[in-house]
């Protein structure tokens, strides 16, 4: 019975206490994944991860929420009081502190192990982008590109300094990276880039405009440009400031024209830039910029975006489960209603699939050498070549599928909260939802990645079949699932291409789209079963 009471005593205090959990300590399935894949090293690693998770779960979670408030969004000051062009990106103090603390963990140093870095980055993304996710991912790509494309003894002194700054820190401060590829006419079509790189006799200078530059407040940029007179895209490393100029706010001969007004990842400053003779240093063969960008920089980004989406899924599902055990309606907790119980079970299974699938993919990545390269060594064995190809294609499948499922899952989790699910300062879910929509587009939208996978398998069909790919990825799954997916993939790859505009190709494209989801769900489900059964 409910009688009138003008002083409603209802309180959310119980909910506030329920959701105050260490993201790792509370997540038994995540701990199982760590023990399963890290094996004997888990005992030593988990305490360090717990300490990191404590910061993510409380201090950095509060900072992320503070950065997301509308009044704290980044803004741009073009000129100082003396009419000097400075293009100062103003960030909230919470973000400045969080970036310094997160990068201070030396995630990309050789003293930080692969699994430790991977799990810490996944934990970070349980707070959404928060202005930190993209800079972390891009810094990894920048560090790995320098390591892969330059030799330690022959690196340009400035390139070596930048690597040290980003990887191990200088004077306790760590450098931050970004990657600027997109131009107004091209989008994902990097070969269509027309920004120019000119050699002036002493070094390279960049001229032109880039249209979608996230983490514009970074210290160093990976940037693509075409050398004068060449149709080939090259890759360069460019500092935001030349030595001694940061304190004077004199940028490296480029302007920040405006900040983008985005739907999600609003804490992250994304800009349009114009370069007017910016000093830059070439990375790798000037004729292989696209190959190096895709093979190294974007591969790391795509791998991490998939894992980041898994982090957002875990957070959304956990909060929905905790809230359903608190909220009452019609005389009982809402987790006692069969329809909601069904929904919660589906959400939990989705979170476990995404998590286990991310771990299994990263395990494959480590077995393939733990590094993305534009091409393998000449003496590489056939089996290792196949494994590296498998990893590269799995990364694409995982990115496009997990980012899609992430948006859907957060949407479902929001419904558990009812009207509170869309209140920005009640739950993190609206922010995660907006960020997830951006993640679906970052590093290649769905149609681009689907076409790339199709092309990759057709181009390499002479030495690696769809059948072998499916059987390797789904080893241990039931034969019916393996057989069905193998038949579908083989048949769809027999279609000449996905570029010809006719009804048959459109039907094939639709089937290929559905196949990608079916395959990746099966991969993640098998990974989930392995964790559940073995532990």
N, C-alpha and C positions, 0 to 999 in steps of 0.2 A: 504494500500500500504506500502511496505517495501523497502526503498532505502538503498544503501550501506552506511555504517558508520564504518570507521576503528576504531573508539573509541566507542565501544559498550556501551551504557549507562545503560544497564540492571542491576537491583539491586534486591537482595533478602531481602532488609531491611524490606519491608512490611511483608514478611513471618516471619522474625525474631521477629517482634513486635507482630504479630498474635499469635504466639505459646508461648509467655510469659504470661502464665495464671496460676492462682492458681488452682491446679488440682481439688479441692473440690468446690471452688466458681464457677468455670466454668461448673461444671457437675450437671445440674438440676436433672437428673434422680437419681444420687447418693444421692443427698439431699432428694429426695422423698423417697428413700429406707430407709434412716436414720429416717425420720419423721414417716414413716409407722411402722417400727419395734421397734424403741426406744420409740415411743409414747411420753408420757409427759416428759420424760427425754431429748428429742431431743433439746429443747430450751437451756438447760444448756450445753449439750455436744457439739453442733455444733461450738460454738466459740472456744473451746479448739481444736477441730479438724481442724478448719480453721488456727489456729496458727501453728499447726503441719504441715498441708498441705503446708503452705507458705515455710517452710524449705525444705520439700520434693521437691516442685516445682521449687525451685531456688537454694539455697545453696547446698543441697544434690544432686540435679540433676547435677550440675556442677561438684561436687566431683565424682559422679559415672562415668561421662564421662572421667574425668581425670584418674581415676583408670583403665579404660578400654583400655587406650592407650598401644600399645605393649611394649613400653619401660618401662612401669610402672608395668608390671606383677610381681607377687610375685616370689621371688627366695630364694634359700636355701644356707646358709653358714654352712658347716659341721664342720669346725675347726676354732678356733681363732688363733692369731699369735703365741701362745705358744703351739700349737698342742693339745689343750684341745677340746674334742668333745662337741660342743654346739648345733648343728643343729638349727641354728637361722633362722626363717622364716622372711624374709625382705619384708615388705609391703610398698606401697607408703604412704607418709604422709597424703594424702587426705583420704585414707581408715582408717588410725589410728584415725584421727580426727572425721570422720563420725561415726565410731563404738562407740567412746566415747560419742558422742553427742546423738546418737540414743539410746544406752543402758541407758544413763543418764535420759531418760524419764520413767524409771522404769516400763516398759511394763508389767512385771510379778508380780509386787507388788500387795498386796491386796487392795491398795488404787487406783489402776487402774481398772476400771470396765470392764466387759467382752466385751461389745459393743465397748467401747473406744479402747481397745487393738485390737480387730478384725479389726476395720476400719483403725486404724493407720497402722497395718501390711499390709492391702490391699493397702493403699496409698503408702507405702514404695516400694511395688513391682511394682508400675508404673515406677520405674526407673530400673527395671530388678533385677537380682541377686545382682549385684554391690558389691559382696563380703560381703554383709550384710544380705541378705535374709536367707541364710542357717544358719548362727550363731544365728539369732533371733529365727527361728523355733526350732532349736536344743536346745537352752537354755530353751524354754518353755517346751519341752518334758522332759528335765532333771529336771527342777523345779517340774513339776507335778509328775514325777516318785518318787522323794524323798517324796513329800507330801503324795502321795497315799500309798507308801510301807513302810514308817517308822512312828513311833509314836513320837510326839514332846518330850515327857518326857524320851524316851529311845533311842533317836538317838545317834549314835557315835558322840562325840564332833566335829570331823573333818567334818562329814556329815552335822551337824547342821551349822557349819561355812560356808560351801560351799553353803548351801541353802540360808543363809542370804546374802552372797556375790552376788549371782545371782539374788535373788528376790528383795532385798531392798538396796543393795550396802553397801560397807564398806569404810568409809572415803571418800565418794563421788565417788568411783570407783565401777563399776559393773562387776561381773564375767560373762564369756562367756562359753557356753556349746557346745559340739559336741557329735555325736553318732557313734561309730565304731563297726559295725556288720559284714561287708563283709569280707570273706576270699577268697583266690585265686581260690579255687575249688568249692565254694558254691554259690556265688552270693546271690540270694534271698532265698536260701535253708539254713536258719539259723540253723535248727537242725543238719545240716552236719558239723557245726563248730568244729574245733579240737584245737583251742587255749586253753591252760590249765591254770586253777586256782589252785594253791597249798596253802594249809594252813600250815604255818611253826611253829605253836604253839603259835604265837603271833598275826598273821593276815594273810591276803590273798595276794598272789603275782601272777602276770600274766606272762605267758610265751608263745611265739609264734608270728605269723605274721598276721596282718590285711592288706587287699589289696586295700581298697577304703575308705580312711578316709578324708572326707571333713571338712573344718574349723579346720585344723590341728593346727592352731595357737591359738585354744581355751585354756581356763584355766582348764576346767574339761571335762571328757569324760564319757558317758555311754558306757560300753563295755560288750560284751558277751564272756563267756568262760565256759568250762566244768571243774568242780572240778575233781581232780585227781581220776581216776578209775570210774568215772560216765559217763553215756551216756546222761545225762540231761544237757541242757544248762542253765546256771545261768546268772544273770545280776549283774554287778558291777558298782560302781562309782569310777572313777580314776582321781586323780589330775595330771596335767601336770608336776607340780613341788611339791616337798615336802616343808614344811614350811622353809623359809629362803634360799631356793635354786634358786628362780627365778632370783634374782639379780646376782647370781653367774653363771647363765645359765647352771645349772646342772639339767638335766631332770630326771624324775622319772623312771630311769632304762629302758629307751626305746630309740630307734633311729628312726629318720626320714630318711628313706632310699632314697627316691626320691620323687619329686613332679610330679604329672600327667600332661600331655600335653593334655588338653581337647578341644573339639570343642566349647563348650559354658561354661558359668559361669567361664570365664578365670581369673577373678579377685579373685576368691575363691581358696585358696591353698588346693589342694587335694593330699594326699600322701599315700605311702606305709610305714607301721611301723613294727618294730620288738621289742617285749617286752621281757625283760630279768630279770624278778623278780620285775616288777612294783607293788608298793603298791596300793591296791584297797580295796573298802569297799562293801560288798554284799548289794543288794537292793532286799528285798522280799525273798520268798521261793527259795532256791537254785535249786529246781526241777521245778520251774515254770518260768524260765527266758524267754522262747519263748512266753509264754502266756502274761507275763508282758510287754515284748518289743512290741509285736503286739497290745495288748489291750490298752496300754497307750502311749508309746513313738511313735510308728509308726502311731497310730490313730491321734495324734495331728499333726504329720508331714503331713499326707495325707490330713487332713482337710485344713491345711494352704497352701499346694501346690495347691489345687483346687482354693482357694481364691486368691492366688498369681497369678495364671494364669488369673483369672478374672481381676486383676489389670493390667497385661500386655496387655490384650485384650482392655481394656478401653483406655489405653495410645495409642496403635497403631491406634485404630479407631478415637480417637480425633485428632491425628496428621494428619491422612489422610483427615478428614473432613476439618480441618483448611487449609491444603495445597491446597485442591481442590477449595477453595474459593479465593485463591491467584493466582494460576497458570493460565496463559492464553495460548491458542493454537488455531490456525486457527481463530483468531479474537475474541474469547470470553473465559470467564472463563471455566475451564474444568468441573466445577460442573453444567454446562448447557447442557452437552451431555447426552442424554437419557441412553446410555449403562453404563456410569459412575454413573449416578444418581441411577440406579438400583443397581449397585454394592455397592454404599455408603449406600443405605437404608438397604441392606442385612447386611452390616457390623455393622451398628448402632443397628439393631435388635439383632444381635448376641451378641454385647456388653451388651445390656440391659438384655438379657436372662441370660448371665453368671453372671452378677452383682446381679440381683434379685434372681437367683437360689442360689447364695452363701449366701445371706442374709437369705433366707428362710431355708436353711440347718442349718445355725448357730442358727437361732431361734429354730429349732427343738432340736439342741444340748443343748441350755440353758434350754428348757423345760424338757429335759431328766436328768437334774441335773447339767449341765454345767461342767462336768468332765468325762473324759474317765477312766474306771476302767477295770481291768482284769476280774472281775466278780461282779455281783450285790450283795447287802445285802441279807441275808437269808429271811428276812421278806418283801422283795420287792413285790409289787402288780403285778399282771399279766399284767395290762395295762402299768405300768412303765417298766416292762421287755420287753414288745413288743416295746415300744418307744425307749428304748436304743438299741435294735437290729436294728430297722428301721434306727436310726441315723448311726450306725456303717456301715450298708450296703450302705446307701446313700453316706457316705463319700467315699467309694470305687468307686461307680458309678460316683460320681462327679469328683474325682481325674482323673480317666482314660478318661472320656469324655472331661472335660474342658481342660485338658492338650493337648489332641489331637486337639480340636477346636482352641485352642490358637495358635498352630503352623500354622494351616490353615489360620486363620484370619490375623495373622501378614504377612503371605505370600501375601494375597490379598491386605492388606494395602500398602505393599511395591510397588505393581504394580501401585497404584495411583500416586506415585512419579516418575514413569518412571525410567530412569537410575539413578536418584538421590536416589532411594529407596535402592540401594545397596552400597552407599557411606557411609563408617563408620562414618565419622565426619560431615556428612550433616544431618543425622537423627539417632535417637536412634533405629530405626527398625531392622537393621542388628543384633545389640546386643541382642535385645529382641527375635529375631528369633532363634539365636543360643542358648540362655538360655532356650527357650521354648522346644527345642529338648531334652535338659537335663532333664527338668521337667517331660517329658513323661516317663523317665526311673527311676527317683528318687522314692524311697519308693515303688518299685514294678512296673515292666513293665506291659503293658496291659494284656498279656496272663496270667500272674501270678494272677493279681487281678480278672480277669474274672473267672478263675478257683476257686479262693477263694470264690467269691460270690455264685457261683453255689453250692459249697460244703456246705457253711453256710446255705443256704436255704433248701437243702436236709436234713441236719443234724437236723434242727429245724422245719421241716415241721409238726411235730406232734402237735405243739402249735401255729404256726404262718404260715398262708397260703400265697401263692403268691397273691391270690385275695385280701386279707385284706391289704397287703403291697401296692399294686397298688392303691386300692381305698382310702387309707389314704394319700398316697403321692400326688395323683392327684385329691383330693377332689375339686369339682368345675369345673373340666374339662368336656368336652362333653362325653356323655355316650359311643359313638362309639369308641373314643380313649381309654377310660378305658376298655371297653370290649375287644377290639382288643389286647391291651397289656396284659391284664389278661390271655386271651386265649393263647397267645404266651408264656408267662412266665410259666404258668402251664404245657403246653405241653413240653417245653424244660427242665423243672426240672424233668419231668417223665423219662428222659433218665438216665440210671443207673449212669453214671459218664462221665467225659470228659478226662479220662486217657487212656481208651482202644483204641488202634490204629486199627480202622477199618473204612470203608467208611461211615457207618451210623453215627459214632461218629464225624467224620470230618465234615459231613454236619450239625450235631447238633451244633458243635462248631462254625461254620460259622454263623449259625442263631443266636446263643447266642451273638456273637460279634455284629451283626446288631441290635439285640434287645436292648442291653445295650445303644447304641447310641440313638435309637428311644425313649426309656424310659426316658433317662436323658434330651433329648431335650424337651420332653413333660413336664417334671417336671419344667424345666427352663422357658418354655413358659407360663405355668400356673402361675408361680411366677411373671413373667413380667406382665401378664394381671392383677393380683391382685394389683400390684403397680400402674399401669396405671388407673385402674377403680376406685380405692378407693381414689385417691388423685387428 
